Amino acid sequence: MKIGGLQRVSLIDYPGLISAVVFLQGCNFKCSYCHNPELVDPRLFQPCLRENDIFDFLDTRKGKLDAVSITGGEPTLQDKLPAFIKHIRKMGFAVKMDTNGSQPKVIRNLLAEKLLDFIAMDIKAPLEKYKDIVKATVNPDSIKESINLILKAKIPYEFRTTIVESQLGENDILQIGKLIAGADHYVLQNFVSTKTLDKKFLKEKPFSDEKLQKIKSHLEKQITSVTIR
Ligand code: SF4
């Protein structure tokens, strides 16, 4: 496992639970606004933590933490992910995974083996705009397949989109809404420029609150709960 970092406690990453956050190194997308460049750009990679370091830490947090959130980078690219999750669950922690949805086979297997308690998938753009936003080759069918797997999964989930004004228009977000019509929960994450993979994006602007509220009302016609974060 390529483990790029550990956040010892988070009150916000896993909805309703106190979790540690494990950051996995490496991603097949190169979203310009990515706020974890050190997990995406190999030139910025730091030496990895060992799996046993994570397990030893978790051992000291039994009864204090409820869960582990696994994020990236893109977790589904790591071969040893299922074994890693199994070990964490055996220790008594719930597991949430964040994904970009590019590897539906991995998602299918994790769900079939009941290894996840919560899954969060980023929807980057309407399918036809995907490759422009993620700056990488992407199979739109894989994204659609992952969405469908999650919609049918019998675990809590959320879909979410980072909103950067130069990347997505109002209509794009409504198109995404159609892709996930019937979903329980969708999060509109307004862009915050702290650090970005492409430094030019530090100057990017988020949507106004007014605009987001208008989009939210439209989306609520087909999605049970829409949150602005
Ligand atoms: S935002 Fe997510 S999918 Fe995009 S490059 Fe960063 S880690 Fe990868």
Residues whose N, C-alpha, C, O or C-beta is under 5 A from the ligand:
A	BS01	SF4	C27 F29 K30 C31 C34 V40 G72 G73 E74 N100
